[in-house]
Structure formats: C-alpha cells, structure tokens
Amino acid sequence: MMKKMLALMLALLLFAATPAVFAEQDNLTRVVFCLDWTPNTNHTGVYAAAALGYYREEGLDVQIVQPPENGAVLMCAAGQAQFAVDAQDTMAASLDLDEPLNITAVAAILQHNTSGILSRADDGIISAKGLENKIYATWDSPIELAMLRYCMEKENGDFSKVKLIPNNITDEPAALDAHQTDAVWIFYGWSGINAELSGVACNFWDFVSLSEKLDYYTPTILANNDFLRDNPETARAFLKATAKGYRYAAEHPEEAAEMLIAGDTTGSLEDSRELVYASQRWLADKYIADAPVWGYINPERWNAFYTWLYENGLSSHNLAGIGFSDDFLPEE
C-alpha cells in the first residue's frame, strides 16, 4: 500500500511540475488548447485543423480540453495549457494588476464584436433607450453594465430605470418567450441564430452600431508568455495550422460544422445540428471579414476599447498597448 501511495504521489508531483512543458510523442510536439466553454462554432477552425491534419503537418499533437472550474485564462497563465480562448473584455481583469497574468492574445477568432441585446419583438426594444422600464437579465459584470449605461446615455436613456435580475438563462429565445426577462445580452453567431430558428419573434441591436469603441475582440486566442518566449516557432506553427482551419471553415462551412460536431467529445452538439450548421454559415464571413489575414488584431481598435475602460473607471491601469501581439500570425 505504501509503495502504491508513493507512486501515486510521485505521478501527481510530476504532472503538477510539468503540465506546461509540451512533450514529444510519436515525433509530434504536444500542445494543450483550452476552450472557454463547451465546443461551439467560435471553435470550429481548431476542430477543422485537427480533423484535416493541419496540426500534424506542422508536427503538432494538439489536445483540445474543456476549461477547469477556475477558468481557461488561469490554466493558460499557469502554463497548464499553451493556448486558451478568452475575450478582450474579460481578459482586462487579468491584465489590470500590478503583476499582470502571464498571457498574451495572439489571434482574434472573429474580427468584430457580434454581441448585443436580444428582446421580444412585441416589446419594441429596437435601441438602447428602449431598455427603460424593462427587465434585463445581467451577469452583474461592471464592464457589461457600464456598456449598457454608456449606450443608453448616448440615446438620452435613463439606465436607472432598467430592472436588473440575475442571468441564469441557457436558452435566450425560450426565456424571452416565457417572459423570464425582457432583454438579454447575446452573441449573435450562436444565440441570435438560435432565436431565428426558434420561431420566437425577436429584436436585436448591437453595441458596435452605437460606438466603435465597443468593437473589441471577442473571442481571442491567448498564449502563455513563457511558452511564446521559449518556443516561438512552435507558437507560429500552431497559429499557421489554426489559420488554415479557420480559412477552411470560412470556405466550407457545412463540412467544417460536421467536423466540429464529430470532434465534440462532450456530445453537447449532437442534438443541435440545425443550429450548428446555421451558425457556421452565418459566421463564415466573420472570421476574417475586413482583416488582411485571419487572426489579425488591429492595435487601434484594441487600444480604443482599453482606453474606454480606463476613462470610464473600469480599470485602474491604462491597458492600451499591452496584452496582445500579431507577431506569431502567419503572413497569409
């Protein structure tokens, strides 16, 4: 029994000491990629790159893992994953520290912020001001609420008239149809498409239409800084293959959607094929959009959002100019 306990303790110590170190297996370099949520069409390019052998072509064995309870960002910062998914707004808390977390955004999955407010069509909430005297389901995030206030004030709306309730919603159109809430923040590429398919008549307005400052990057791919410093060529190889995966998803949305469903080890997408296919078709031209290459992060747009956070008291440090890099992206 003592020998078994010692062997187990040794194995745990070895795992804890080396999760960030990618290992050679079958002449492939192992890289861990941590999702931000269960698999969805934001992640399709990674699943396509794996299914089509793009990672193997670059000498990589990429393991796609679910986020731990404490989040993908902390897993990446600790070196337990070399890459992870997060968004520029939620990433701000990781950078707004005297000692920022050990991460850098190295690619934009989507070029523009597709999020906004979904509501029942009958309620006529066609703009931010329309939220007055309505129920809004909130995550109670300071950035979320500040964005709503900012958008309402731009239209001379009164944010204090919005009734806030906790957001525990998993199916937005169903929650609206059941009058669980009057309005909820969504990302159109998934929840907006779900609303279209649901038969529930909805209105939607997006944040970008009200201010270019809110056209931040969501989601992005993060990397561990030590990994980038010590293994720049491996990082470039990963992003080269990933870029090919997203270009394939943009050009072949239905084939890529099937690869996503097939690669989803959680089984969460199997019963949502219609949504996955429709979402993939909608996102096909959003991955690259007006950028010169997939993954490009425009410094002006990145800095504009972080400057907005600082000017509105949402960060204690001016985060403009930090937290991102285009240096590891392929040129084409």
Secondary structure in CASP SS format (residue, H / E / C, confidence):
PFRMAT SS
TARGET T0000
AUTHOR 0000-0000-0000
METHOD secondary structure of the structure
MODEL  1
M C 1.00
M H 1.00
K H 1.00
K H 1.00
M H 1.00
L H 1.00
A H 1.00
L H 1.00
M H 1.00
L H 1.00
A H 1.00
L H 1.00
L H 1.00
L H 1.00
F H 1.00
A H 1.00
A H 1.00
T C 1.00
P C 1.00
A C 1.00
V C 1.00
F C 1.00
A C 1.00
E E 1.00
Q E 1.00
D C 1.00
N C 1.00
L E 1.00
T E 1.00
R E 1.00
V E 1.00
V E 1.00
F E 1.00
C E 1.00
L C 1.00
D C 1.00
W C 1.00
T C 1.00
P C 1.00
N C 1.00
T H 1.00
N H 1.00
H H 1.00
T H 1.00
G H 1.00
V H 1.00
Y H 1.00
A H 1.00
A H 1.00
A H 1.00
A H 1.00
L C 1.00
G C 1.00
Y H 1.00
Y H 1.00
R H 1.00
E H 1.00
E C 1.00
G C 1.00
L E 1.00
D E 1.00
V E 1.00
Q E 1.00
I E 1.00
V E 1.00
Q C 1.00
P C 1.00
P C 1.00
E C 1.00
N C 1.00
G C 1.00
A H 1.00
V H 1.00
L H 1.00
M H 1.00
C H 1.00
A H 1.00
A C 1.00
G C 1.00
Q C 1.00
A C 1.00
Q C 1.00
F E 1.00
A E 1.00
V E 1.00
D E 1.00
A C 1.00
Q H 1.00
D H 1.00
T H 1.00
M H 1.00
A H 1.00
A H 1.00
S H 1.00
L H 1.00
D C 1.00
L C 1.00
D C 1.00
E C 1.00
P C 1.00
L C 1.00
N C 1.00
I E 1.00
T E 1.00
A E 1.00
V E 1.00
A E 1.00
A E 1.00
I C 1.00
L C 1.00
Q C 1.00
H C 1.00
N C 1.00
T C 1.00
S E 1.00
G E 1.00
I E 1.00
L E 1.00
S E 1.00
R E 1.00
A H 1.00
D H 1.00
D H 1.00
G C 1.00
I C 1.00
I C 1.00
S C 1.00
A H 1.00
K H 1.00
G H 1.00
L H 1.00
E C 1.00
N C 1.00
K C 1.00
I E 1.00
Y E 1.00
A E 1.00
T E 1.00
W C 1.00
D C 1.00
S C 1.00
P H 1.00
I H 1.00
E H 1.00
L H 1.00
A H 1.00
M H 1.00
L H 1.00
R H 1.00
Y H 1.00
C H 1.00
M H 1.00
E H 1.00
K H 1.00
E C 1.00
N C 1.00
G C 1.00
D C 1.00
F H 1.00
S H 1.00
K H 1.00
V C 1.00
K E 1.00
L E 1.00
I E 1.00
P E 1.00
N C 1.00
N C 1.00
I C 1.00
T C 1.00
D C 1.00
E H 1.00
P H 1.00
A H 1.00
A H 1.00
L H 1.00
D H 1.00
A C 1.00
H C 1.00
Q C 1.00
T C 1.00
D C 1.00
A E 1.00
V E 1.00
W E 1.00
I E 1.00
F E 1.00
Y H 1.00
G H 1.00
W H 1.00
S H 1.00
G H 1.00
I H 1.00
N H 1.00
A H 1.00
E H 1.00
L H 1.00
S H 1.00
G C 1.00
V C 1.00
A C 1.00
C E 1.00
N E 1.00
F E 1.00
W E 1.00
D E 1.00
F C 1.00
V C 1.00
S C 1.00
L C 1.00
S C 1.00
E H 1.00
K H 1.00
L H 1.00
D C 1.00
Y C 1.00
Y C 1.00
T C 1.00
P C 1.00
T E 1.00
I E 1.00
L E 1.00
A E 1.00
N E 1.00
N H 1.00
D H 1.00
F H 1.00
L H 1.00
R H 1.00
D H 1.00
N C 1.00
P H 1.00
E H 1.00
T H 1.00
A H 1.00
R H 1.00
A H 1.00
F H 1.00
L H 1.00
K H 1.00
A H 1.00
T H 1.00
A H 1.00
K H 1.00
G H 1.00
Y H 1.00
R H 1.00
Y H 1.00
A H 1.00
A H 1.00
E H 1.00
H C 1.00
P H 1.00
E H 1.00
E H 1.00
A H 1.00
A H 1.00
E H 1.00
M H 1.00
L H 1.00
I H 1.00
A H 1.00
G H 1.00
D C 1.00
T C 1.00
T C 1.00
G C 1.00
S C 1.00
L C 1.00
E H 1.00
D H 1.00
S H 1.00
R H 1.00
E H 1.00
L H 1.00
V H 1.00
Y H 1.00
A H 1.00
S H 1.00
Q H 1.00
R H 1.00
W H 1.00
L H 1.00
A C 1.00
D C 1.00
K C 1.00
Y C 1.00
I C 1.00
A C 1.00
D C 1.00
A C 1.00
P C 1.00
V C 1.00
W C 1.00
G E 1.00
Y C 1.00
I C 1.00
N C 1.00
P H 1.00
E H 1.00
R H 1.00
W H 1.00
N H 1.00
A H 1.00
F H 1.00
Y H 1.00
T H 1.00
W H 1.00
L H 1.00
Y H 1.00
E H 1.00
N C 1.00
G C 1.00
L C 1.00
S C 1.00
S C 1.00
H C 1.00
N C 1.00
L C 1.00
A C 1.00
G C 1.00
I C 1.00
G C 1.00
F E 1.00
S C 1.00
D C 1.00
D C 1.00
F C 1.00
L C 1.00
P C 1.00
E C 1.00
E C 1.00
END
